Amino acid sequence: MDLVKPDSAQLLSITYRFLEIANRHTAVSPMLDEFVGELKNVTGCAAVGIRLLDEQGNIPYACYDGFSQGFMDQENLLSIRHDQCMCVNVISGKSTQQKPFYSPKGSFWLNDTRQFLDTVADSEKGTTRNVCANHGYRSVALVPIRASDRVLGLIHVADTKPDMVPIEMVLQLEHTALALGNSITRVTLSQAQRDTEVKFRTLFDNAGDAIILWEKVGAEYQIIEVNQLACDRYGYTKAEMIGMSGRQLNTAASYAGAAASITDLDEHDHARFQLTHLAKSGQEIPVEVTAHNFILNSKPVILSVVRDITDRLKKEAELRQLASFPLSNPNPVLRLTPQGKIVFANPAADLLLKSWKLGIGDVIPSLWLEKTVAAFNTGEKTVSEIKSGDAFFAVTTYPDMTSGFVNLYAMDITARKDAELALQTSRDHLEKLNNSLPDVIFVTRRPSRRIEYVNNRVTQIYGYSAEECLGRTPEFLFATRGAYLGQSRRISDVIRHSNSGDSVRTELMQKRKNGELFPCELIQTFTSHPDGTISIISIARDITSQQQTQKEIESYHQRLEEMVAARTEALNGEITNRKRAENELRSLYEREQTLSAALRQQIEERSLFTRALVHELKTPLTPLLTASDFLEATLTDETARGFARNIKLGARNLEKRINEMLDLARGEVGALRLTYRDFDLVELLTETATYVQPETTRRGQILEINLPPAPLAIQADPDRLRQVVLNLINNSLKFTKKGGHIRVTARSEPGAAVISVEDTGAGIATSDLPFIFQPYHRGQNSDKKRLGGLGLGLALAKMIVELHGGQIWLKSAVGKGSTFNFRVPFKKV
């Protein structure tokens, strides 16, 4: 070992190696990884770790190598406040200086833990003070990592052999720990500085006003930094603005007048003044500048926040014009004595005076007279609203104390009142619509996470009144706190990685007011607001009846399969008996004809039943789809339109399942027909991949296509082949987790094309492989409720491929994904 009895040159060499590691890194984690590897190399010990003290007083392992799993399970997270381990003693400085266990610098080491156990009371044996010994480590060294007078953590070295940590090694580890402590402090401070610079740059570039930094060069001030808003306002690039002088940015008159403002800034270190700047196009821009002196990198600079006041000056000019010319003011203007006598009225005030039945020299009504007298006595303006006939006015009573009059300014707000009434009517309509829905609608707002809206349906489903829900977090509706926190994390992930309007659909248990649990489908979307808050819109649907229906359907499928199996077994028995009784050929032939007719009738009955079932299911779908399309096209409220879209998506999904059942029924009776035409297979696969790309992106999956560069001309039914590819891709989507890959490839073989859909999903159990292409089969161990569907996709894909004269097969292993391949002839068979 390098560290056993080192000489001075060896000490210097080892210390230099660790300093070189420390100086090479700008982040703590990779530096610790390399430190641990080098420590293990130079000490020769089997286990090496580095603990760091966090702000909560815990000292977990930041990095380690070689410790047993049992030791890590018991020892990984220690707390200064709760544990009495020797690690805690070293970090908190509680060394007792009992030689030879502690060094003068507070390191603890043993070359045989049995020596230490002899000094421990029987009541303490087996506690956290003896964990290393309990796991078979006989040589142990705990060296504090220091920076100045603070202990940041410790280096932990251990081995199952004795005499592996002599005093020479402990002394060298103390040198190494000091270098590590200084490096951790340096890297942490550097990272904090970088974080501060990033925050400053973010604020600088996203400020609502132009920001310009100036530095005095000779007699002129020159620009040394600008934000993007300044570049956009003046039409320059940042490179063009850096180095510009104040003379270049101002008009001549503005630059001449800026000298007094600079003098004021020098005297007080801050100043506010108005200038006229010039854009690159020559346009003059009036601005208000707020300037401050401060030191940047040991140099005096000026920070100026520049606000474009073009609109403000325009509005001020308009106000001055209206005040100077009341006769041309389109709104009513009256001048009154302090006693409420009318001494002036502009033409726009005629409507108001007629409603009061007053004229010049009359006193205004008593209600307004009180406001006028109060305004004059207090010297403060008052604002109120009045109705005159069918019109509404916002009236400002403004006392002119200098002239001894009270000015009354009125503004017609009839249009605004009409808009408010229309808005209230729309809200009432939306409220009625929400309360008529069969589902509960909750609206919560982050960061408070409290319910701020709920429709009346909450009483029927949960048993609470709306008032009992408002102002509370939704946790009381969930079966457990863990379920609530898990759902909150899921919606937080969607908010971080998705756009406003994306939804999270979850099936979970909810809790009624009486404590009863029930299955619920929760659909949650979010909307961002300008103030940075986020509204979470949750639709809760009681799916107890749906789950019962699903169970009945599965039971029906099971009974149907049992009936078919029983009929098939009976037919096989009849065939066997016919072979054994060849001497009764005539009689057996007639019986075979009877059985064949019965079988045909059974198949026809099954086909008729399937068609009738499809017809009965599709009949209510037509008005549902029409109504959802109409609602989506006509509703103006985005939330209501989202509900309509959800209805339509559900109906489309059901229609797809029904069409699969119908296609399978047609195929079983030979009624499924193909429409052949010539087309490019590469183009069809590209279009199909583009169609499903948004869904793979929403799921967080990666879709790849690997197709030949040249077209593949084929004579087949393109719609049916697209249906096969979509079924295989959708199958991969269901069984592939977030972050997984789905790859679509195609290649040419003699006389045929081979298409493959490969995924990195869960794979298929060996027991399921023989049945994977059978109708209604969805795997023995799969989560059927979560996956949905009827298990017809692969059976239908096999039927379509074989109708083309092709073959379909797969390769799969549990945990390694699946690859579905199918071969289709280039020409019609």
Protein Blocks (a to p, Z undefined) as FASTA:
>chain_A
ZZgopafklmmmmmmmmmmmmmmpcbfklmmmmmmmmmmmmnopabdcdddddfkopacd
fbdchiafklmmmmmpccfklmccfklmmmnopaghiafkbcfkopacdfbfklmmmmpc
fklgoiaklmmmmnopabdcdddddehjbcfbdcddddfbehklcfklmmmmmmmmmmmm
mmmmmmmmmmmmmmmmmmmmmmmmmpcbdcdddddehjbccdfbdcfklmmmnopafklm
gopafklmpcfklmmmmmmmmmmmmmnopacdddddddfkopacddddddddddeehiac
dddddddfklmmmmmmmmmmmmmmmmlpmbdcddddfkopafbdcfklmmmmmmnopaeh
iacdfklmmmmmmmmmnopacdddddehjbccdddddddfknopacdddddfklmmmmmm
mmmmmmmmmmmmmmmpmbdcdddddfklpafbdcfklmmmnopafklmgopafklmpmbl
klmmmmmmmmmmmmmmmcehiacddddddddfkopacdddddddddddfkopacdddddd
dfklmmmmmmmmmmmmmmmmmmmmmmmmmmmmmmmmmmmmmmlmmmmmmmmmmmmmmmmm
mmmmmmmmmmmmmmmmmmmmmmmmmmmmmmmmmpmblklmmmmmmmmmmmmmmmmmmmmm
mmmmmmmnopaccddddddfklmmmmmmmmmmmmmmmnopacdddddfbdcdddddfklm
mmmmmmmmmmmmmmpcehiacdddddddehiacdddddfbebpafklmmmmmgghiabjk
bcfklngpjhlmmmmmmmmmmmnopacdddddehiapaddddddfbdZZ
